[in-house]
Amino acid sequence: MPDARLWGMSTTSETGPFPFDIASGDVSDSAVVLWTKVAPPGTSVSWFCEPDDEAAGAPVTGTALTGTAASDSTTGAVHVPVTGLAAGSRYRYWFESAGHRSLEGKFRTIPVDRPVRFAVVCCAKFNSGFFNAYRAIAQMDDIDFVLHLGDYIYEAAEIPVGKQTAGANIGRPMDPLGTCVTYDDYDTRYREYRGDADLRLLHSRHAMIATVDDHELSDNAWSGGADEHDPARDGSWDDRKRAAITVWNDWMPTMRNPFGGAGHSDDHIWQEISLGVAGRILLCETRLARSNPADPDGPNKSELGPEQRKWVLDTLDSPNEGWTFLAMPSMLASVEAAASDPTALFALRKLKLTDPDAVETFHDLWGVFATEKAELLAAVHAAERTIVLSGDVHFSAEHISTPDGSGFVEWTVTSITSPNLDDKMGWPRGAESLNYEAALVKTLPDMQWCDLDSHGFLIVESGPQAVSCQWWFVDSVKELTDGVSMGRQVVVPTHPRGEVAG
C-alpha cells in the first residue's frame, strides 16, 4: 500500500497553501458549496468551477464560473456557495492562491429527471480502523453524492471514559489524546481526520451532505448535556456545544450553522434535499434540541425539538413526486421484543441497545421517546413510498413490516470503523455473531436480516418507480485494503425482501 495512505498524508504532489485539499457539499440540482482551507488565514483565494465531460480528453463545454473569496481570518476556511449550475451534470473545481493551484475536485449536481444514486455512511472512529470504506466510495463513479448520517468524528479520548469501546492498536492514536472539550480540542480532532488520505480522496471525488449525531458533540448528547459531560470538570455545556458545532461548520462544506457566524446562515442543520422525479430526503438532526432522556415520556419530550418535529410531520403529510427518505442519525425500528431472548439480549447489551444491567431500552435510543416515536411511525406508515435511512447502531439491518413493502421500511447502515459486535468481543468476523443475528431476526418480526460484524456503507438508488438498496462491506478495517464486496441487496416494491448477494 502507498505510504501516503498509511501515514494519512495527502496523495497530491503539491498542496502549497492548501494543506487540507478541497471538498464540496450541500449539493442540489443547481448549486453546491465549495470548501478549502488556505494558509495563512485571511488570504484571498480565487475559485474555479467548470463542467467536466465524462470522456477523457473531451473538450469542456458549458459555462465556467469563477470568483474570489476571502478565507476566515482565524481558521483559513473558505466556503463558496456556487449557484446557476445545470442539473444532473458533472463539474470540476479548484482554488488558486499566491501562484499555487489546489488539488482538483469533482462533484455531480442532483438530477431532476432520472434516478438518483447516492451513498450513505456514518460512524467513523479514527483509532478503531482505517477508512477503507471511504476510499471504496471515492472510487465509485456512478453515484451522485454522499449522505453522512453523523459521527463524522469521535470526541473520545484515546483511552475513553464511560461506556465507549477502546480503539484498536493499529497506529492511529487520537489527537488530542484526551477527550475533546474546547474549541481547540475539536479543531485538532478534525485536523487529524482531514489528514487522512482516504477521507480526503472521498471529499475530492463526491459532494457530501451531512448531519450530526452525538460524537460531533459528546457521547449520548442532548440539548442540556451529555453522559460524560461534567460541568465541574468540563465547563459550560452550552459553550462546549457551540464550540463543537462551530468547528464542524468550519471544516465541512456547508453554510448551515445553527449558531450563525461570519458569512454563514443562522440556520438549522436539518433540511429537505430534492431528488427531482426520484423524490426527496428529509435529513434530520436529533441532538441540539433533544429533551433530557431521563425526563418522563409525554408529548413535550422530543429528539427532534418542536420546530423540526412539525416540519417532519407536515412534510410527510404533503404530496411528493417519487420516494421520501426519512434520514435519521439513529435507528427508528424497535428492538425491545428481542430482550425476551437471552441470546438476542446479550447482543443488544453489547451494542448498547438495552441497558447493560437490565432489559430496558438504553436511554439514548428512540424507545425512551415513545410518544414522539409513535407519532413518527404513524406518519411514516400513512405516507406513500416512504423509507427510513438510519445509522448509529454499528450494524446493518433491513426492516420491512409488510410483504409488499407498502408499510414500514427501514435500511440501517453499519459503521465506517466504529466497533461492531466482533470488534467488541474480539472474535472473527462472521463467525460467532451468526447465532446472535439469528436470534435478533427470530425475535423481531420486522427485521428481515442483519449483519452485526461488517463495516461499510449503503448505495441507494431511487427512481420514479422502484427504489433499491445495497449493503457494501470492506474486507477489513484493521489494515489498509481495497477489498470491498456487496453483502445484500433489496428492491422495493418489486422485490421487497433482500437477498444475500451471490
C-alpha positions as CSV (number, residue, x, y, z in Angstrom):
1,M,0.0,0.0,0.0
2,P,1.2,3.6,-0.6
3,D,2.9,5.2,2.3
4,A,0.6,8.2,1.8
5,R,-2.4,6.1,2.9
6,L,-0.6,4.5,5.9
7,W,0.5,7.8,7.3
8,G,-2.6,9.8,6.4
9,M,-0.7,12.2,4.2
10,S,-2.0,14.0,1.1
11,T,-1.7,12.0,-2.1
12,T,-1.2,15.2,-4.1
13,S,2.2,16.2,-5.4
14,E,1.8,19.7,-4.1
15,T,-0.8,21.4,-2.0
16,G,1.1,24.6,-1.4
17,P,-1.1,26.9,0.7
18,F,-4.0,24.3,0.6
19,P,-2.8,21.8,3.3
20,F,-6.2,20.0,3.5
21,D,-7.1,19.9,-0.2
22,I,-10.7,20.6,-1.1
23,A,-14.3,19.5,-0.6
24,S,-17.8,20.1,-2.0
25,G,-21.1,19.7,-0.2
26,D,-24.7,20.6,0.2
27,V,-25.2,19.9,-3.5
28,S,-28.6,20.4,-5.2
29,D,-29.8,20.3,-8.7
30,S,-28.4,23.8,-9.3
31,A,-25.9,24.7,-6.5
32,V,-23.1,23.5,-4.4
33,V,-20.8,24.7,-1.6
34,L,-17.0,24.5,-2.3
35,W,-14.6,24.3,0.6
36,T,-10.9,24.6,1.3
37,K,-8.5,25.9,3.9
38,V,-5.8,28.3,2.9
39,A,-2.6,29.3,4.7
40,P,-2.0,31.8,6.1
41,P,-5.6,32.6,7.4
42,G,-7.2,35.7,5.9
43,T,-5.7,35.1,2.5
44,S,-7.9,35.8,-0.5
45,V,-8.3,32.9,-3.0
46,S,-9.6,32.5,-6.5
47,W,-12.0,29.7,-7.2
48,F,-12.9,28.0,-10.5
49,C,-15.8,25.7,-11.3
50,E,-16.5,24.3,-14.8
51,P,-18.4,21.5,-16.5
52,D,-16.5,18.2,-16.6
53,D,-17.1,16.0,-19.6
54,E,-17.0,12.3,-18.7
55,A,-15.0,11.3,-21.7
56,A,-11.2,11.6,-21.1
57,G,-9.7,14.4,-23.0
58,A,-13.1,15.7,-24.2
59,P,-13.3,19.5,-24.6
60,V,-15.0,21.4,-21.8
61,T,-18.5,22.6,-22.8
62,G,-20.9,24.8,-20.9
63,T,-20.2,27.9,-18.7
64,A,-17.2,28.1,-16.4
65,L,-17.8,30.0,-13.2
66,T,-15.1,31.8,-11.3
67,G,-14.7,34.3,-8.5
68,T,-12.7,35.3,-5.4
69,A,-13.3,34.7,-1.7
70,A,-11.6,35.7,1.5
71,S,-10.7,32.9,3.9
72,D,-11.6,33.1,7.6
73,S,-9.2,35.4,9.3
74,T,-8.6,32.9,12.1
75,T,-9.1,29.4,10.6
76,G,-8.3,29.9,6.9
77,A,-11.6,28.2,6.0
78,V,-13.2,29.1,2.6
79,H,-16.9,28.4,1.9
80,V,-18.1,29.3,-1.5
81,P,-21.8,28.9,-2.4
82,V,-21.9,28.4,-6.2
83,T,-25.3,28.7,-8.0
84,G,-26.6,28.6,-11.6
85,L,-25.4,25.0,-12.2
86,A,-27.0,22.5,-14.6
87,A,-28.9,19.6,-13.1
88,G,-27.5,16.1,-13.3
89,S,-24.1,17.4,-14.5
90,R,-20.5,16.7,-13.6
91,Y,-18.3,19.6,-12.6
92,R,-14.7,20.0,-11.6
93,Y,-13.3,22.8,-9.4
94,W,-10.2,24.1,-7.8
95,F,-8.7,27.1,-5.9
96,E,-5.7,29.2,-6.6
97,S,-3.6,31.4,-4.2
98,A,-0.2,33.0,-4.4
99,G,0.6,31.3,-7.6
100,H,-0.4,27.8,-6.3
101,R,-3.2,25.7,-7.5
102,S,-5.1,23.3,-5.2
103,L,-6.0,19.7,-5.9
104,E,-8.8,19.5,-8.5
105,G,-12.1,18.2,-7.1
106,K,-15.2,16.8,-8.8
107,F,-18.9,16.6,-8.0
108,R,-22.2,16.0,-9.6
109,T,-25.3,18.1,-9.3
110,I,-28.5,16.2,-8.4
111,P,-30.5,15.1,-11.5
112,V,-34.2,16.1,-11.7
113,D,-35.4,13.8,-14.5
114,R,-33.8,10.4,-13.8
115,P,-33.0,8.0,-11.0
116,V,-30.6,9.3,-8.2
117,R,-27.9,7.1,-6.8
118,F,-26.2,8.0,-3.5
119,A,-24.0,6.5,-0.8
120,V,-25.0,6.5,2.9
121,V,-22.3,6.5,5.7
122,C,-21.9,7.0,9.4
123,C,-19.8,6.4,12.5
124,A,-16.1,6.8,11.7
125,K,-13.9,6.3,14.8
126,F,-10.3,7.2,13.9
127,N,-8.5,4.9,16.2
128,S,-10.7,1.9,15.6
129,G,-9.8,1.4,11.9
130,F,-8.7,2.6,8.6
131,F,-11.1,4.5,6.4
132,N,-11.2,1.8,3.6
133,A,-14.9,2.3,3.1
134,Y,-14.4,6.0,2.3
135,R,-11.8,5.0,-0.3
136,A,-14.2,2.4,-1.8
137,I,-16.9,5.1,-2.2
138,A,-14.4,7.6,-3.7
139,Q,-13.5,5.1,-6.4
140,M,-17.2,4.6,-7.4
141,D,-18.0,6.7,-10.4
142,D,-21.7,6.0,-10.6
143,I,-23.0,7.9,-7.5
144,D,-24.4,11.4,-7.3
145,F,-23.4,12.3,-3.7
146,V,-22.6,11.0,-0.2
147,L,-25.1,11.3,2.6
148,H,-23.4,11.3,6.0
149,L,-25.7,10.5,9.0
150,G,-23.4,11.7,11.7
151,D,-20.4,10.7,13.9
152,Y,-18.1,12.1,11.3
153,I,-15.6,12.5,14.1
154,Y,-15.5,11.0,17.6
155,E,-14.7,13.3,20.5
156,A,-13.5,10.4,22.7
157,A,-10.1,10.2,24.3
158,E,-7.5,7.7,23.2
159,I,-8.4,5.8,26.4
160,P,-12.1,6.5,26.5
161,V,-14.1,7.2,29.6
162,G,-17.6,5.8,30.3
163,K,-19.1,3.1,28.1
164,Q,-17.2,3.8,24.9
165,T,-15.1,1.0,23.5
166,A,-11.4,1.4,23.3
167,G,-9.8,1.8,19.9
168,A,-7.7,-0.8,18.0
169,N,-3.9,-0.9,18.4
170,I,-3.2,-0.1,14.7
171,G,-1.0,3.0,15.0
172,R,-3.8,5.6,14.7
173,P,-4.0,7.3,18.1
174,M,-6.5,10.1,18.7
175,D,-5.2,13.7,18.6
176,P,-5.6,15.2,21.1
177,L,-5.1,12.1,23.3
178,G,-7.8,13.4,25.7
179,T,-11.5,14.0,25.3
180,C,-12.4,16.9,23.1
181,V,-14.0,19.7,25.2
182,T,-12.7,23.0,24.0
183,Y,-12.8,24.7,20.5
184,D,-9.1,23.9,20.1
185,D,-9.7,20.2,21.0
186,Y,-12.4,19.8,18.4
187,D,-10.4,21.7,15.8
188,T,-7.4,19.5,16.4
189,R,-9.5,16.3,16.0
190,Y,-11.0,17.5,12.7
191,R,-7.5,18.4,11.6
192,E,-6.4,14.8,12.3
193,Y,-9.4,13.3,10.4
194,R,-8.8,15.6,7.4
195,G,-5.2,14.5,7.3
196,D,-6.4,11.0,6.4
197,A,-5.7,10.3,2.7
198,D,-8.8,8.2,2.1
199,L,-11.2,10.8,3.6
200,R,-9.6,13.5,1.6
201,L,-10.0,11.4,-1.5
202,L,-13.7,10.9,-0.8
203,H,-14.1,14.7,-0.4
204,S,-12.3,15.3,-3.7
205,R,-14.5,12.9,-5.7
206,H,-18.0,13.4,-4.4
207,A,-20.1,16.1,-2.8
208,M,-21.1,15.3,0.8
209,I,-24.4,16.3,2.6
210,A,-24.1,15.8,6.3
211,T,-25.9,15.9,9.6
212,V,-24.5,15.5,13.1
213,D,-25.0,12.9,15.8
214,D,-23.7,12.7,19.3
215,H,-20.0,12.2,18.8
216,E,-19.6,15.6,17.0
217,L,-20.5,16.8,20.5
218,S,-20.2,14.2,23.2
219,D,-21.4,10.6,23.8
220,N,-25.2,10.5,24.2
221,A,-25.5,14.2,23.9
222,W,-28.8,16.1,24.3
223,S,-29.7,19.8,24.4
224,G,-28.7,20.3,28.0
225,G,-25.7,17.9,28.5
226,A,-24.2,14.5,27.8
227,D,-23.4,11.3,29.7
228,E,-19.8,12.1,30.2
229,H,-20.0,15.9,30.4
230,D,-19.2,17.1,33.9
231,P,-19.6,20.9,34.3
232,A,-17.3,21.0,37.2
233,R,-14.6,19.4,35.1
234,D,-15.6,20.4,31.5
235,G,-17.2,23.8,32.0
236,S,-20.4,25.0,30.4
237,W,-22.2,22.6,28.2
238,D,-23.6,25.4,26.1
239,D,-20.1,26.7,25.4
240,R,-18.9,23.2,24.5
241,K,-21.9,22.6,22.2
242,R,-21.4,25.9,20.5
243,A,-17.6,25.2,20.1
244,A,-18.2,21.7,18.6
245,I,-20.8,22.9,16.1
246,T,-18.8,25.9,15.1
247,V,-15.8,23.7,14.4
248,W,-18.0,21.3,12.5
249,N,-19.2,24.1,10.3
250,D,-15.7,25.4,9.8
251,W,-14.4,22.1,8.5
252,M,-17.4,20.9,6.5
253,P,-18.5,22.0,3.0
254,T,-21.7,23.6,4.3
255,M,-23.2,27.0,5.1
256,R,-25.5,25.5,7.8
257,N,-24.7,26.7,11.3
258,P,-27.4,27.0,13.9
259,F,-25.2,29.3,15.9
260,G,-24.5,31.7,13.0
261,G,-21.1,33.2,12.3
262,A,-19.4,35.5,9.8
263,G,-20.8,34.9,6.3
264,H,-22.8,31.9,7.4
265,S,-26.5,31.4,7.8
266,D,-28.0,31.3,11.3
267,D,-29.9,28.2,10.3
268,H,-30.8,24.7,11.4
269,I,-28.8,21.6,10.3
270,W,-31.9,19.6,9.3
271,Q,-33.0,20.1,5.7
272,E,-35.0,18.8,2.7
273,I,-33.0,17.6,-0.3
274,S,-34.9,17.5,-3.5
275,L,-34.2,14.5,-5.8
276,G,-36.5,15.6,-8.6
277,V,-38.7,12.9,-10.0
278,A,-36.8,10.4,-7.8
279,G,-38.2,12.0,-4.6
280,R,-36.7,13.8,-1.6
281,I,-34.6,13.3,1.5
282,L,-35.7,14.7,4.9
283,L,-32.3,14.9,6.6
284,C,-32.8,15.1,10.4
285,E,-30.7,16.2,13.4
286,T,-31.5,14.8,16.8
287,R,-29.1,16.3,19.3
288,L,-29.2,20.0,19.5
289,A,-32.9,20.3,20.6
290,R,-33.2,16.8,22.2
291,S,-35.0,16.6,25.5
292,N,-33.4,15.1,28.6
293,P,-33.7,11.3,28.0
294,A,-34.3,10.9,31.7
295,D,-37.5,13.0,31.6
296,P,-40.9,11.2,31.8
297,D,-42.3,10.5,28.4
298,G,-45.0,12.7,27.0
299,P,-46.0,15.0,24.1
300,N,-43.3,17.5,25.0
301,K,-40.4,15.0,25.2
302,S,-38.6,15.1,21.9
303,E,-35.5,14.0,20.0
304,L,-36.3,16.5,17.2
305,G,-37.5,19.5,19.0
306,P,-40.9,21.1,18.3
307,E,-39.9,23.1,15.2
308,Q,-38.2,20.1,13.4
309,R,-40.9,17.7,14.5
310,K,-43.6,19.9,13.0
311,W,-41.6,20.2,9.8
312,V,-41.1,16.4,9.5
313,L,-44.8,15.6,10.2
314,D,-46.1,18.3,7.9
315,T,-43.7,17.3,5.1
316,L,-44.5,13.6,5.3
317,D,-48.2,14.6,5.0
318,S,-47.6,16.7,1.9
319,P,-47.7,15.2,-1.7
320,N,-44.4,14.2,-3.2
321,E,-43.3,13.0,-6.6
322,G,-41.2,9.9,-6.1
323,W,-39.9,8.5,-2.9
324,T,-39.4,10.1,0.5
325,F,-36.4,9.1,2.6
326,L,-36.6,10.0,6.2
327,A,-32.8,10.1,7.1
328,M,-32.3,9.7,10.8
329,P,-28.9,9.6,12.6
330,S,-30.2,6.6,14.8
331,M,-32.4,3.6,14.1
332,L,-36.1,4.1,14.4
333,A,-37.2,0.4,14.4
334,S,-37.9,-1.1,17.8
335,V,-35.7,-3.8,19.3
336,E,-37.5,-4.2,22.7
337,A,-39.0,-7.5,21.8
338,A,-35.6,-9.1,21.4
339,A,-34.9,-8.6,25.1
340,S,-37.0,-11.7,25.8
341,D,-34.4,-14.0,24.2
342,P,-31.2,-14.5,26.2
343,T,-29.0,-14.7,23.1
344,A,-30.5,-11.7,21.5
345,L,-30.4,-9.8,24.8
346,F,-26.6,-10.4,25.0
347,A,-26.1,-8.8,21.6
348,L,-28.4,-5.9,22.5
349,R,-26.4,-5.1,25.6
350,K,-23.0,-5.3,23.9
351,L,-24.3,-3.0,21.2
352,K,-25.7,-0.5,23.7
353,L,-29.3,-1.1,22.6
354,T,-30.5,-2.1,26.1
355,D,-29.4,-1.0,29.5
356,P,-26.3,-3.1,30.5
357,D,-27.8,-4.1,33.8
358,A,-31.5,-4.6,32.8
359,V,-33.7,-5.2,29.8
360,E,-35.0,-1.7,29.5
361,T,-34.2,0.3,26.3
362,F,-30.9,2.2,26.5
363,H,-31.7,5.8,27.4
364,D,-30.1,7.2,24.2
365,L,-32.4,5.5,21.8
366,W,-35.8,6.3,20.2
367,G,-37.5,3.9,22.6
368,V,-37.4,6.3,25.5
369,F,-39.1,9.0,23.3
370,A,-42.1,6.7,22.9
371,T,-44.8,9.3,22.2
372,E,-42.8,11.1,19.5
373,K,-41.7,7.8,18.1
374,A,-45.3,6.6,17.8
375,E,-46.2,9.9,16.0
376,L,-43.3,9.5,13.6
377,L,-44.1,5.8,12.9
378,A,-47.8,6.7,12.2
379,A,-46.7,9.4,9.8
380,V,-44.3,7.0,8.0
381,H,-47.0,4.3,7.7
382,A,-49.5,6.8,6.4
383,A,-47.1,8.4,3.8
384,E,-46.8,6.7,0.5
385,R,-43.4,5.4,-0.7
386,T,-41.5,6.4,2.4
387,I,-38.3,4.7,3.6
388,V,-36.3,5.4,6.7
389,L,-32.5,5.5,6.4
390,S,-30.6,5.3,9.7
391,G,-27.2,4.6,11.3
392,D,-25.6,4.9,14.7
393,V,-26.1,1.3,16.0
394,H,-22.9,-0.1,14.3
395,F,-24.6,-2.9,12.4
396,S,-26.5,-3.4,9.2
397,A,-30.2,-4.2,9.2
398,E,-33.2,-4.4,6.9
399,H,-36.7,-3.8,8.4
400,I,-39.9,-4.4,6.4
401,S,-43.3,-4.7,8.1
402,T,-45.4,-5.9,5.2
403,P,-44.5,-8.4,2.4
404,D,-45.1,-6.0,-0.4
405,G,-43.0,-3.2,1.1
406,S,-46.0,-0.9,1.5
407,G,-45.7,-0.4,5.2
408,F,-42.7,0.4,7.4
409,V,-39.3,0.0,5.6
410,E,-36.0,0.9,7.2
411,W,-32.5,0.4,6.0
412,T,-29.7,0.8,8.6
413,V,-26.1,1.4,7.6
414,T,-23.3,-0.1,9.6
415,S,-20.3,1.9,10.7
416,I,-17.2,3.0,8.7
417,T,-14.9,1.8,11.5
418,S,-16.7,2.2,14.9
419,P,-16.7,-1.1,16.9
420,N,-19.2,-3.7,15.8
421,L,-20.0,-6.9,17.8
422,D,-17.0,-8.8,16.6
423,D,-14.7,-5.9,17.4
424,K,-16.2,-5.6,20.9
425,M,-15.9,-9.3,21.6
426,G,-12.6,-10.0,19.9
427,W,-13.8,-12.8,17.7
428,P,-13.5,-13.3,13.9
429,R,-15.9,-11.5,11.6
430,G,-18.9,-13.6,10.5
431,A,-18.4,-16.4,13.0
432,E,-19.8,-16.4,16.5
433,S,-22.0,-13.4,15.7
434,L,-24.2,-15.6,13.4
435,N,-26.1,-17.0,16.4
436,Y,-26.9,-13.5,17.7
437,E,-28.0,-12.3,14.3
438,A,-30.4,-15.3,14.0
439,A,-31.8,-14.6,17.5
440,L,-32.5,-11.0,16.6
441,V,-34.2,-11.9,13.3
442,K,-36.3,-14.6,15.1
443,T,-37.5,-12.3,17.8
444,L,-38.0,-9.1,15.8
445,P,-40.9,-9.6,13.3
446,D,-40.0,-6.6,11.1
447,M,-36.3,-7.4,10.9
448,Q,-35.6,-9.3,7.7
449,W,-31.9,-9.5,8.1
450,C,-28.9,-8.1,10.0
451,D,-25.1,-8.2,10.0
452,L,-23.6,-7.5,13.3
453,D,-19.9,-7.6,12.2
454,S,-19.2,-6.0,8.8
455,H,-18.1,-2.4,8.2
456,G,-19.1,-0.4,5.1
457,F,-21.8,1.7,3.5
458,L,-25.1,1.8,1.6
459,I,-25.7,2.6,-2.0
460,V,-29.3,3.7,-2.5
461,E,-30.8,4.2,-5.9
462,S,-34.2,6.0,-6.2
463,G,-36.2,6.2,-9.4
464,P,-39.7,7.2,-10.3
465,Q,-40.9,3.6,-9.9
466,A,-38.6,1.4,-7.8
467,V,-36.0,2.1,-5.2
468,S,-33.1,-0.2,-4.3
469,C,-30.5,-0.5,-1.5
470,Q,-27.2,-2.3,-1.5
471,W,-25.1,-3.0,1.6
472,W,-21.4,-2.9,0.7
473,F,-18.8,-4.3,3.1
474,V,-15.0,-3.8,3.2
475,D,-12.7,-6.8,3.9
476,S,-11.2,-5.2,7.0
477,V,-10.7,-2.0,8.9
478,K,-7.6,-3.2,10.9
479,E,-5.4,-2.9,7.9
480,L,-5.3,-0.9,4.7
481,T,-7.2,-2.8,2.0
482,D,-9.0,-2.2,-1.2
483,G,-11.2,-5.3,-0.8
484,V,-15.0,-4.5,-0.9
485,S,-18.0,-6.6,-1.8
486,M,-21.8,-6.3,-1.8
487,G,-23.3,-8.2,1.0
488,R,-27.0,-7.8,0.4
489,Q,-29.4,-6.0,-1.9
490,V,-33.1,-5.2,-1.8
491,V,-35.6,-3.6,-4.3
492,V,-38.9,-2.1,-3.2
493,P,-41.7,-2.6,-4.1
494,T,-40.8,-5.1,-6.8
495,H,-38.9,-7.5,-4.6
496,P,-39.3,-6.2,-1.0
497,R,-37.2,-8.8,0.8
498,G,-33.5,-8.5,0.3
499,E,-31.3,-11.3,-1.0
500,V,-27.7,-12.1,0.0
501,A,-25.5,-11.3,-3.0
502,G,-24.1,-14.3,-4.7
